[in-house]
Amino acid sequence: MRCVACNKLLSDFESTRKSVNTGEYLDLCNHCFHTIQGDAPSTEREDLRDEEIIYDDDDDITDIWTE
């Protein structure tokens, strides 16, 4: 599965993100989803999260790997 915005391959975590309003899969990578997350409430499978992306105020991306 690929991000519909940037065509990046989605992780298992990203590919299971669903819209709360429609129940449809969002098919957006973490970077692209970050731009709309305030307007698009979603459900996520936290058990599949293996990488967390933190965004700072300058939209610089920092990858944090968790166990």
C-alpha angles and dihedrals in degrees: 000000000000134000109264090217105045104009094237117151110260123231119230088260094051094045093056096053110121134189113250090212101049104017089229124132112258096210094204128134118236092260095053093039090054089067093059105025093107090057100037115056110204145178119233135191100240090185088068096050110114099151127043123199117207119198121203127202092273092055090245109150124227120189116215117189116210130189 
